[in-house]
Amino acid sequence: MKKKKKLTINREWCKGCGICVAFCPKGVLVLDKEGKACWAHPEKCKNCGLCELRCPDIAMELV
């Protein structure tokens, strides 16, 4: 069984474009009150990596 990865978001690099939110198939990510990406529902994450792949600011990383 694979160990589940954790998403890290560099809030300084995130410009709040919402691309990660749009591509997340499980609705794990949302934009918070500051307009930055937030891992709102980590229990739903399937570690597909689409957020990391699609982020134009390289602000996300699954570790």
PQR file with spaces between the fields and no chain letter, atoms N, CA, C, O and H, PARSE charges and radii, in Angstrom:
ATOM       1  N    MET     1       0.843   -1.181    0.000 -0.4000 1.5000
ATOM       2  CA   MET     1       0.000    0.000    0.000 -0.0000 2.0000
ATOM       3  C    MET     1       0.893    1.250    0.000  0.5500 1.7000
ATOM       4  O    MET     1       1.821    1.364    0.801 -0.5500 1.4000
ATOM       5  N    LYS     2       0.599    2.164   -0.896 -0.4000 1.5000
ATOM       6  CA   LYS     2       1.381    3.387   -0.996 -0.0000 2.0000
ATOM       7  C    LYS     2       1.059    4.329    0.156  0.5500 1.7000
ATOM       8  O    LYS     2      -0.083    4.437    0.600 -0.5500 1.4000
ATOM       9  H    LYS     2      -0.155    2.071   -1.547  0.4000 1.0000
ATOM      10  N    LYS     3       2.104    5.008    0.626 -0.4000 1.5000
ATOM      11  CA   LYS     3       1.907    6.010    1.670 -0.0000 2.0000
ATOM      12  C    LYS     3       1.316    7.267    1.038  0.5500 1.7000
ATOM      13  O    LYS     3       1.772    7.710   -0.016 -0.5500 1.4000
ATOM      14  H    LYS     3       3.033    4.920    0.264  0.4000 1.0000
ATOM      15  N    LYS     4       0.314    7.831    1.675 -0.4000 1.5000
ATOM      16  CA   LYS     4      -0.344    9.015    1.148 -0.0000 2.0000
ATOM      17  C    LYS     4       0.567   10.231    1.282  0.5500 1.7000
ATOM      18  O    LYS     4       1.157   10.470    2.336 -0.5500 1.4000
ATOM      19  H    LYS     4      -0.056    7.471    2.531  0.4000 1.0000
ATOM      20  N    LYS     5       0.666   10.984    0.211 -0.4000 1.5000
ATOM      21  CA   LYS     5       1.491   12.178    0.197 -0.0000 2.0000
ATOM      22  C    LYS     5       0.702   13.364    0.742  0.5500 1.7000
ATOM      23  O    LYS     5      -0.529   13.355    0.777 -0.5500 1.4000
ATOM      24  H    LYS     5       0.186   10.790   -0.645  0.4000 1.0000
ATOM      25  N    LYS     6       1.449   14.384    1.164 -0.4000 1.5000
ATOM      26  CA   LYS     6       0.834   15.599    1.672 -0.0000 2.0000
ATOM      27  C    LYS     6       1.127   16.727    0.693  0.5500 1.7000
ATOM      28  O    LYS     6       2.235   16.835    0.166 -0.5500 1.4000
ATOM      29  H    LYS     6       2.448   14.391    1.135  0.4000 1.0000
ATOM      30  N    LEU     7       0.148   17.545    0.461 -0.4000 1.5000
ATOM      31  CA   LEU     7       0.310   18.689   -0.424 -0.0000 2.0000
ATOM      32  C    LEU     7       0.859   19.872    0.348  0.5500 1.7000
ATOM      33  O    LEU     7       0.323   20.250    1.390 -0.5500 1.4000
ATOM      34  H    LEU     7      -0.752   17.458    0.889  0.4000 1.0000
ATOM      35  N    THR     8       1.931   20.455   -0.167 -0.4000 1.5000
ATOM      36  CA   THR     8       2.447   21.695    0.419 -0.0000 2.0000
ATOM      37  C    THR     8       2.206   22.812   -0.585  0.5500 1.7000
ATOM      38  O    THR     8       2.437   22.648   -1.783 -0.5500 1.4000
ATOM      39  H    THR     8       2.366   20.148   -1.013  0.4000 1.0000
ATOM      40  N    ILE     9       1.744   23.934   -0.088 -0.4000 1.5000
ATOM      41  CA   ILE     9       1.444   25.092   -0.934 -0.0000 2.0000
ATOM      42  C    ILE     9       2.303   26.258   -0.471  0.5500 1.7000
ATOM      43  O    ILE     9       2.233   26.675    0.686 -0.5500 1.4000
ATOM      44  H    ILE     9       1.556   24.067    0.886  0.4000 1.0000
ATOM      45  N    ASN    10       3.109   26.778   -1.380 -0.4000 1.5000
ATOM      46  CA   ASN    10       3.918   27.956   -1.078 -0.0000 2.0000
ATOM      47  C    ASN    10       3.023   29.173   -1.306  0.5500 1.7000
ATOM      48  O    ASN    10       2.806   29.588   -2.445 -0.5500 1.4000
ATOM      49  H    ASN    10       3.166   26.440   -2.319  0.4000 1.0000
ATOM      50  N    ARG    11       2.513   29.733   -0.234 -0.4000 1.5000
ATOM      51  CA   ARG    11       1.549   30.835   -0.329 -0.0000 2.0000
ATOM      52  C    ARG    11       2.171   32.107   -0.888  0.5500 1.7000
ATOM      53  O    ARG    11       1.457   32.952   -1.429 -0.5500 1.4000
ATOM      54  H    ARG    11       2.689   29.396    0.691  0.4000 1.0000
ATOM      55  N    GLU    12       3.464   32.258   -0.770 -0.4000 1.5000
ATOM      56  CA   GLU    12       4.124   33.428   -1.349 -0.0000 2.0000
ATOM      57  C    GLU    12       4.141   33.358   -2.873  0.5500 1.7000
ATOM      58  O    GLU    12       4.088   34.388   -3.545 -0.5500 1.4000
ATOM      59  H    GLU    12       4.044   31.571   -0.331  0.4000 1.0000
ATOM      60  N    TRP    13       4.215   32.158   -3.412 -0.4000 1.5000
ATOM      61  CA   TRP    13       4.256   31.984   -4.874 -0.0000 2.0000
ATOM      62  C    TRP    13       2.862   31.910   -5.488  0.5500 1.7000
ATOM      63  O    TRP    13       2.688   32.238   -6.661 -0.5500 1.4000
ATOM      64  H    TRP    13       4.258   31.322   -2.867  0.4000 1.0000
ATOM      65  N    CYS    14       1.868   31.483   -4.711 -0.4000 1.5000
ATOM      66  CA   CYS    14       0.502   31.326   -5.224 -0.0000 2.0000
ATOM      67  C    CYS    14      -0.093   32.702   -5.528  0.5500 1.7000
ATOM      68  O    CYS    14      -0.114   33.588   -4.674 -0.5500 1.4000
ATOM      69  H    CYS    14       2.010   31.216   -3.758  0.4000 1.0000
ATOM      70  N    LYS    15      -0.577   32.860   -6.769 -0.4000 1.5000
ATOM      71  CA   LYS    15      -1.207   34.129   -7.131 -0.0000 2.0000
ATOM      72  C    LYS    15      -2.736   34.038   -7.115  0.5500 1.7000
ATOM      73  O    LYS    15      -3.425   35.014   -7.411 -0.5500 1.4000
ATOM      74  H    LYS    15      -0.560   32.140   -7.462  0.4000 1.0000
ATOM      75  N    GLY    16      -3.259   32.861   -6.766 -0.4000 1.5000
ATOM      76  CA   GLY    16      -4.700   32.696   -6.625 -0.0000 2.0000
ATOM      77  C    GLY    16      -5.447   32.594   -7.935  0.5500 1.7000
ATOM      78  O    GLY    16      -6.586   33.051   -8.034 -0.5500 1.4000
ATOM      79  H    GLY    16      -2.700   32.067   -6.525  0.4000 1.0000
ATOM      80  N    CYS    17      -4.829   32.005   -8.944 -0.4000 1.5000
ATOM      81  CA   CYS    17      -5.468   31.911  -10.256 -0.0000 2.0000
ATOM      82  C    CYS    17      -6.638   30.921  -10.274  0.5500 1.7000
ATOM      83  O    CYS    17      -7.543   31.054  -11.098 -0.5500 1.4000
ATOM      84  H    CYS    17      -3.904   31.634   -8.864  0.4000 1.0000
ATOM      85  N    GLY    18      -6.627   29.934   -9.378 -0.4000 1.5000
ATOM      86  CA   GLY    18      -7.717   28.965   -9.287 -0.0000 2.0000
ATOM      87  C    GLY    18      -7.619   27.784  -10.231  0.5500 1.7000
ATOM      88  O    GLY    18      -8.537   26.966  -10.288 -0.5500 1.4000
ATOM      89  H    GLY    18      -5.892   29.826   -8.709  0.4000 1.0000
ATOM      90  N    ILE    19      -6.530   27.676  -10.971 -0.4000 1.5000
ATOM      91  CA   ILE    19      -6.370   26.554  -11.900 -0.0000 2.0000
ATOM      92  C    ILE    19      -6.355   25.230  -11.135  0.5500 1.7000
ATOM      93  O    ILE    19      -6.981   24.261  -11.564 -0.5500 1.4000
ATOM      94  H    ILE    19      -5.784   28.341  -10.925  0.4000 1.0000
ATOM      95  N    CYS    20      -5.653   25.185  -10.017 -0.4000 1.5000
ATOM      96  CA   CYS    20      -5.593   23.961   -9.223 -0.0000 2.0000
ATOM      97  C    CYS    20      -6.987   23.566   -8.726  0.5500 1.7000
ATOM      98  O    CYS    20      -7.336   22.385   -8.713 -0.5500 1.4000
ATOM      99  H    CYS    20      -5.145   25.973   -9.669  0.4000 1.0000
ATOM     100  N    VAL    21      -7.767   24.547   -8.324 -0.4000 1.5000
ATOM     101  CA   VAL    21      -9.125   24.299   -7.842 -0.0000 2.0000
ATOM     102  C    VAL    21      -9.975   23.706   -8.969  0.5500 1.7000
ATOM     103  O    VAL    21     -10.736   22.764   -8.746 -0.5500 1.4000
ATOM     104  H    VAL    21      -7.483   25.506   -8.335  0.4000 1.0000
ATOM     105  N    ALA    22      -9.844   24.253  -10.169 -0.4000 1.5000
ATOM     106  CA   ALA    22     -10.627   23.795  -11.314 -0.0000 2.0000
ATOM     107  C    ALA    22     -10.249   22.376  -11.743  0.5500 1.7000
ATOM     108  O    ALA    22     -11.116   21.612  -12.167 -0.5500 1.4000
ATOM     109  H    ALA    22      -9.226   25.018  -10.350  0.4000 1.0000
ATOM     110  N    PHE    23      -8.977   22.016  -11.641 -0.4000 1.5000
ATOM     111  CA   PHE    23      -8.520   20.704  -12.103 -0.0000 2.0000
ATOM     112  C    PHE    23      -8.641   19.602  -11.063  0.5500 1.7000
ATOM     113  O    PHE    23      -8.560   18.426  -11.416 -0.5500 1.4000
ATOM     114  H    PHE    23      -8.272   22.636  -11.296  0.4000 1.0000
ATOM     115  N    CYS    24      -8.833   19.939   -9.798 -0.4000 1.5000
ATOM     116  CA   CYS    24      -8.914   18.913   -8.758 -0.0000 2.0000
ATOM     117  C    CYS    24     -10.196   18.090   -8.928  0.5500 1.7000
ATOM     118  O    CYS    24     -11.297   18.622   -8.785 -0.5500 1.4000
ATOM     119  H    CYS    24      -8.899   20.895   -9.511  0.4000 1.0000
ATOM     120  N    PRO    25     -10.055   16.790   -9.234 -0.5600 1.5000
ATOM     121  CA   PRO    25     -11.245   15.973   -9.488  0.2800 2.0000
ATOM     122  C    PRO    25     -12.077   15.663   -8.239  0.5500 1.7000
ATOM     123  O    PRO    25     -13.229   15.245   -8.358 -0.5500 1.4000
ATOM     124  N    LYS    26     -11.521   15.859   -7.069 -0.4000 1.5000
ATOM     125  CA   LYS    26     -12.227   15.533   -5.829 -0.0000 2.0000
ATOM     126  C    LYS    26     -12.646   16.757   -5.024  0.5500 1.7000
ATOM     127  O    LYS    26     -13.203   16.604   -3.937 -0.5500 1.4000
ATOM     128  H    LYS    26     -10.586   16.198   -6.972  0.4000 1.0000
ATOM     129  N    GLY    27     -12.398   17.960   -5.522 -0.4000 1.5000
ATOM     130  CA   GLY    27     -12.800   19.170   -4.811 -0.0000 2.0000
ATOM     131  C    GLY    27     -12.034   19.395   -3.520  0.5500 1.7000
ATOM     132  O    GLY    27     -12.574   19.936   -2.555 -0.5500 1.4000
ATOM     133  H    GLY    27     -11.946   18.084   -6.405  0.4000 1.0000
ATOM     134  N    VAL    28     -10.783   18.980   -3.503 -0.4000 1.5000
ATOM     135  CA   VAL    28      -9.956   19.089   -2.306 -0.0000 2.0000
ATOM     136  C    VAL    28      -9.512   20.529   -2.058  0.5500 1.7000
ATOM     137  O    VAL    28      -9.399   20.961   -0.911 -0.5500 1.4000
ATOM     138  H    VAL    28     -10.344   18.539   -4.287  0.4000 1.0000
ATOM     139  N    LEU    29      -9.264   21.258   -3.127 -0.4000 1.5000
ATOM     140  CA   LEU    29      -8.717   22.610   -3.021 -0.0000 2.0000
ATOM     141  C    LEU    29      -9.795   23.675   -3.167  0.5500 1.7000
ATOM     142  O    LEU    29     -10.761   23.515   -3.913 -0.5500 1.4000
ATOM     143  H    LEU    29      -9.356   20.907   -4.059  0.4000 1.0000
ATOM     144  N    VAL    30      -9.601   24.768   -2.432 -0.4000 1.5000
ATOM     145  CA   VAL    30     -10.466   25.944   -2.532 -0.0000 2.0000
ATOM     146  C    VAL    30      -9.574   27.182   -2.446  0.5500 1.7000
ATOM     147  O    VAL    30      -8.411   27.095   -2.050 -0.5500 1.4000
ATOM     148  H    VAL    30      -8.816   24.898   -1.826  0.4000 1.0000
ATOM     149  N    LEU    31     -10.125   28.320   -2.817 -0.4000 1.5000
ATOM     150  CA   LEU    31      -9.428   29.582   -2.600 -0.0000 2.0000
ATOM     151  C    LEU    31      -9.922   30.149   -1.278  0.5500 1.7000
ATOM     152  O    LEU    31     -11.129   30.260   -1.063 -0.5500 1.4000
ATOM     153  H    LEU    31     -11.069   28.390   -3.139  0.4000 1.0000
ATOM     154  N    ASP    32      -9.002   30.508   -0.393 -0.4000 1.5000
ATOM     155  CA   ASP    32      -9.385   31.020    0.918 -0.0000 2.0000
ATOM     156  C    ASP    32      -9.758   32.499    0.846  0.5500 1.7000
ATOM     157  O    ASP    32      -9.820   33.073   -0.241 -0.5500 1.4000
ATOM     158  H    ASP    32      -8.022   30.418   -0.568  0.4000 1.0000
ATOM     159  N    LYS    33     -10.003   33.109    1.988 -0.4000 1.5000
ATOM     160  CA   LYS    33     -10.430   34.514    2.035 -0.0000 2.0000
ATOM     161  C    LYS    33      -9.388   35.477    1.491  0.5500 1.7000
ATOM     162  O    LYS    33      -9.720   36.605    1.125 -0.5500 1.4000
ATOM     163  H    LYS    33      -9.953   32.642    2.871  0.4000 1.0000
ATOM     164  N    GLU    34      -8.125   35.048    1.433 -0.4000 1.5000
ATOM     165  CA   GLU    34      -7.056   35.865    0.858 -0.0000 2.0000
ATOM     166  C    GLU    34      -6.864   35.605   -0.633  0.5500 1.7000
ATOM     167  O    GLU    34      -6.009   36.217   -1.272 -0.5500 1.4000
ATOM     168  H    GLU    34      -7.856   34.132    1.730  0.4000 1.0000
ATOM     169  N    GLY    35      -7.672   34.683   -1.187 -0.4000 1.5000
ATOM     170  CA   GLY    35      -7.585   34.359   -2.607 -0.0000 2.0000
ATOM     171  C    GLY    35      -6.463   33.401   -2.950  0.5500 1.7000
ATOM     172  O    GLY    35      -6.077   33.296   -4.115 -0.5500 1.4000
ATOM     173  H    GLY    35      -8.366   34.186   -0.668  0.4000 1.0000
ATOM     174  N    LYS    36      -5.932   32.700   -1.961 -0.4000 1.5000
ATOM     175  CA   LYS    36      -4.844   31.745   -2.158 -0.0000 2.0000
ATOM     176  C    LYS    36      -5.386   30.321   -2.068  0.5500 1.7000
ATOM     177  O    LYS    36      -6.384   30.064   -1.396 -0.5500 1.4000
ATOM     178  H    LYS    36      -6.246   32.786   -1.015  0.4000 1.0000
ATOM     179  N    ALA    37      -4.706   29.397   -2.759 -0.4000 1.5000
ATOM     180  CA   ALA    37      -5.113   27.999   -2.723 -0.0000 2.0000
ATOM     181  C    ALA    37      -4.953   27.437   -1.313  0.5500 1.7000
ATOM     182  O    ALA    37      -4.000   27.754   -0.601 -0.5500 1.4000
ATOM     183  H    ALA    37      -3.895   29.606   -3.305  0.4000 1.0000
ATOM     184  N    CYS    38      -5.904   26.600   -0.934 -0.4000 1.5000
ATOM     185  CA   CYS    38      -5.933   26.011    0.404 -0.0000 2.0000
ATOM     186  C    CYS    38      -6.378   24.562    0.289  0.5500 1.7000
ATOM     187  O    CYS    38      -7.310   24.251   -0.452 -0.5500 1.4000
ATOM     188  H    CYS    38      -6.678   26.342   -1.512  0.4000 1.0000
ATOM     189  N    TRP    39      -5.713   23.676    1.020 -0.4000 1.5000
ATOM     190  CA   TRP    39      -6.034   22.243    1.043 -0.0000 2.0000
ATOM     191  C    TRP    39      -7.178   22.035    2.024  0.5500 1.7000
ATOM     192  O    TRP    39      -6.953   21.648    3.171 -0.5500 1.4000
ATOM     193  H    TRP    39      -4.956   23.929    1.622  0.4000 1.0000
ATOM     194  N    ALA    40      -8.404   22.291    1.577 -0.4000 1.5000
ATOM     195  CA   ALA    40      -9.567   22.328    2.457 -0.0000 2.0000
ATOM     196  C    ALA    40     -10.079   20.953    2.880  0.5500 1.7000
ATOM     197  O    ALA    40     -10.593   20.800    3.988 -0.5500 1.4000
ATOM     198  H    ALA    40      -8.586   22.605    0.646  0.4000 1.0000
ATOM     199  N    HIS    41      -9.946   19.956    2.013 -0.4000 1.5000
ATOM     200  CA   HIS    41     -10.494   18.620    2.301 -0.0000 2.0000
ATOM     201  C    HIS    41      -9.436   17.551    2.039  0.5500 1.7000
ATOM     202  O    HIS    41      -9.579   16.774    1.094 -0.5500 1.4000
ATOM     203  H    HIS    41      -9.528   20.080    1.113  0.4000 1.0000
ATOM     204  N    PRO    42      -8.380   17.492    2.849 -0.5600 1.5000
ATOM     205  CA   PRO    42      -7.285   16.555    2.593  0.2800 2.0000
ATOM     206  C    PRO    42      -7.714   15.092    2.613  0.5500 1.7000
ATOM     207  O    PRO    42      -7.077   14.256    1.973 -0.5500 1.4000
ATOM     208  N    GLU    43      -8.775   14.772    3.331 -0.4000 1.5000
ATOM     209  CA   GLU    43      -9.230   13.386    3.394 -0.0000 2.0000
ATOM     210  C    GLU    43      -9.749   12.875    2.052  0.5500 1.7000
ATOM     211  O    GLU    43      -9.795   11.665    1.830 -0.5500 1.4000
ATOM     212  H    GLU    43      -9.293   15.452    3.851  0.4000 1.0000
ATOM     213  N    LYS    44     -10.139   13.777    1.158 -0.4000 1.5000
ATOM     214  CA   LYS    44     -10.643   13.405   -0.169 -0.0000 2.0000
ATOM     215  C    LYS    44      -9.525   13.243   -1.207  0.5500 1.7000
ATOM     216  O    LYS    44      -9.758   12.696   -2.285 -0.5500 1.4000
ATOM     217  H    LYS    44     -10.103   14.760    1.339  0.4000 1.0000
ATOM     218  N    CYS    45      -8.318   13.715   -0.887 -0.4000 1.5000
ATOM     219  CA   CYS    45      -7.220   13.739   -1.854 -0.0000 2.0000
ATOM     220  C    CYS    45      -6.803   12.328   -2.259  0.5500 1.7000
ATOM     221  O    CYS    45      -6.607   11.464   -1.404 -0.5500 1.4000
ATOM     222  H    CYS    45      -8.130   14.159   -0.012  0.4000 1.0000
ATOM     223  N    LYS    46      -6.669   12.101   -3.552 -0.4000 1.5000
ATOM     224  CA   LYS    46      -6.258   10.812   -4.098 -0.0000 2.0000
ATOM     225  C    LYS    46      -4.827   10.844   -4.616  0.5500 1.7000
ATOM     226  O    LYS    46      -4.380    9.892   -5.256 -0.5500 1.4000
ATOM     227  H    LYS    46      -6.827   12.803   -4.246  0.4000 1.0000
ATOM     228  N    ASN    47      -4.099   11.934   -4.346 -0.4000 1.5000
ATOM     229  CA   ASN    47      -2.703   12.094   -4.763 -0.0000 2.0000
ATOM     230  C    ASN    47      -2.515   11.942   -6.265  0.5500 1.7000
ATOM     231  O    ASN    47      -1.532   11.351   -6.712 -0.5500 1.4000
ATOM     232  H    ASN    47      -4.462   12.707   -3.827  0.4000 1.0000
ATOM     233  N    CYS    48      -3.445   12.471   -7.042 -0.4000 1.5000
ATOM     234  CA   CYS    48      -3.346   12.371   -8.497 -0.0000 2.0000
ATOM     235  C    CYS    48      -2.274   13.298   -9.058  0.5500 1.7000
ATOM     236  O    CYS    48      -1.716   13.028  -10.121 -0.5500 1.4000
ATOM     237  H    CYS    48      -4.243   12.951   -6.679  0.4000 1.0000
ATOM     238  N    GLY    49      -1.982   14.389   -8.350 -0.4000 1.5000
ATOM     239  CA   GLY    49      -0.931   15.303   -8.763 -0.0000 2.0000
ATOM     240  C    GLY    49      -1.330   16.332   -9.800  0.5500 1.7000
ATOM     241  O    GLY    49      -0.473   17.066  -10.293 -0.5500 1.4000
ATOM     242  H    GLY    49      -2.436   14.608   -7.486  0.4000 1.0000
ATOM     243  N    LEU    50      -2.614   16.409  -10.149 -0.4000 1.5000
ATOM     244  CA   LEU    50      -3.045   17.388  -11.149 -0.0000 2.0000
ATOM     245  C    LEU    50      -2.826   18.820  -10.678  0.5500 1.7000
ATOM     246  O    LEU    50      -2.508   19.692  -11.487 -0.5500 1.4000
ATOM     247  H    LEU    50      -3.311   15.814   -9.749  0.4000 1.0000
ATOM     248  N    CYS    51      -2.988   19.071   -9.406 -0.4000 1.5000
ATOM     249  CA   CYS    51      -2.773   20.427   -8.877 -0.0000 2.0000
ATOM     250  C    CYS    51      -1.314   20.841   -9.064  0.5500 1.7000
ATOM     251  O    CYS    51      -1.020   21.948   -9.515 -0.5500 1.4000
ATOM     252  H    CYS    51      -3.246   18.363   -8.749  0.4000 1.0000
ATOM     253  N    GLU    52      -0.417   19.940   -8.713 -0.4000 1.5000
ATOM     254  CA   GLU    52       1.013   20.220   -8.848 -0.0000 2.0000
ATOM     255  C    GLU    52       1.400   20.385  -10.319  0.5500 1.7000
ATOM     256  O    GLU    52       2.182   21.270  -10.666 -0.5500 1.4000
ATOM     257  H    GLU    52      -0.656   19.040   -8.346  0.4000 1.0000
ATOM     258  N    LEU    53       0.855   19.544  -11.163 -0.4000 1.5000
ATOM     259  CA   LEU    53       1.164   19.571  -12.593 -0.0000 2.0000
ATOM     260  C    LEU    53       0.654   20.836  -13.273  0.5500 1.7000
ATOM     261  O    LEU    53       1.342   21.399  -14.125 -0.5500 1.4000
ATOM     262  H    LEU    53       0.219   18.826  -10.881  0.4000 1.0000
ATOM     263  N    ARG    54      -0.534   21.286  -12.910 -0.4000 1.5000
ATOM     264  CA   ARG    54      -1.172   22.420  -13.582 -0.0000 2.0000
ATOM     265  C    ARG    54      -0.844   23.789  -12.994  0.5500 1.7000
ATOM     266  O    ARG    54      -1.143   24.804  -13.622 -0.5500 1.4000
ATOM     267  H    ARG    54      -1.093   20.829  -12.218  0.4000 1.0000
ATOM     268  N    CYS    55      -0.244   23.847  -11.821 -0.4000 1.5000
ATOM     269  CA   CYS    55       0.049   25.129  -11.177 -0.0000 2.0000
ATOM     270  C    CYS    55       1.098   25.903  -11.992  0.5500 1.7000
ATOM     271  O    CYS    55       2.241   25.459  -12.101 -0.5500 1.4000
ATOM     272  H    CYS    55      -0.002   23.022  -11.311  0.4000 1.0000
ATOM     273  N    PRO    56       0.720   27.048  -12.561 -0.5600 1.5000
ATOM     274  CA   PRO    56       1.657   27.823  -13.378  0.2800 2.0000
ATOM     275  C    PRO    56       2.733   28.516  -12.541  0.5500 1.7000
ATOM     276  O    PRO    56       3.742   28.963  -13.086 -0.5500 1.4000
ATOM     277  N    ASP    57       2.532   28.609  -11.245 -0.4000 1.5000
ATOM     278  CA   ASP    57       3.462   29.308  -10.363 -0.0000 2.0000
ATOM     279  C    ASP    57       4.412   28.358   -9.632  0.5500 1.7000
ATOM     280  O    ASP    57       5.250   28.799   -8.846 -0.5500 1.4000
ATOM     281  H    ASP    57       1.712   28.246  -10.803  0.4000 1.0000
ATOM     282  N    ILE    58       4.280   27.061   -9.890 -0.4000 1.5000
ATOM     283  CA   ILE    58       5.073   26.027   -9.220 -0.0000 2.0000
ATOM     284  C    ILE    58       4.970   26.192   -7.692  0.5500 1.7000
ATOM     285  O    ILE    58       5.951   26.039   -6.965 -0.5500 1.4000
ATOM     286  H    ILE    58       3.599   26.703  -10.529  0.4000 1.0000
ATOM     287  N    ALA    59       3.762   26.506   -7.239 -0.4000 1.5000
ATOM     288  CA   ALA    59       3.536   26.776   -5.823 -0.0000 2.0000
ATOM     289  C    ALA    59       3.085   25.533   -5.051  0.5500 1.7000
ATOM     290  O    ALA    59       2.924   25.594   -3.833 -0.5500 1.4000
ATOM     291  H    ALA    59       2.965   26.630   -7.830  0.4000 1.0000
ATOM     292  N    MET    60       2.881   24.413   -5.739 -0.4000 1.5000
ATOM     293  CA   MET    60       2.377   23.211   -5.085 -0.0000 2.0000
ATOM     294  C    MET    60       3.326   22.052   -5.278  0.5500 1.7000
ATOM     295  O    MET    60       3.971   21.909   -6.317 -0.5500 1.4000
ATOM     296  H    MET    60       3.012   24.363   -6.729  0.4000 1.0000
ATOM     297  N    GLU    61       3.395   21.210   -4.226 -0.4000 1.5000
ATOM     298  CA   GLU    61       4.243   20.040   -4.296 -0.0000 2.0000
ATOM     299  C    GLU    61       3.661   18.936   -3.416  0.5500 1.7000
ATOM     300  O    GLU    61       3.321   19.169   -2.256 -0.5500 1.4000
ATOM     301  H    GLU    61       2.872   21.326   -3.382  0.4000 1.0000
ATOM     302  N    LEU    62       3.551   17.745   -3.974 -0.4000 1.5000
ATOM     303  CA   LEU    62       3.143   16.578   -3.193 -0.0000 2.0000
ATOM     304  C    LEU    62       4.398   15.936   -2.632  0.5500 1.7000
ATOM     305  O    LEU    62       5.270   15.512   -3.389 -0.5500 1.4000
ATOM     306  H    LEU    62       3.828   17.556   -4.916  0.4000 1.0000
ATOM     307  N    VAL    63       4.498   15.861   -1.316 -0.4000 1.5000
ATOM     308  CA   VAL    63       5.685   15.293   -0.674 -0.0000 2.0000
ATOM     309  C    VAL    63       5.307   14.133    0.233  0.5500 1.7000
ATOM     310  O    VAL    63       6.179   13.529    0.859 -0.5500 1.4000
ATOM     311  H    VAL    63       3.789   16.206   -0.701  0.4000 1.0000
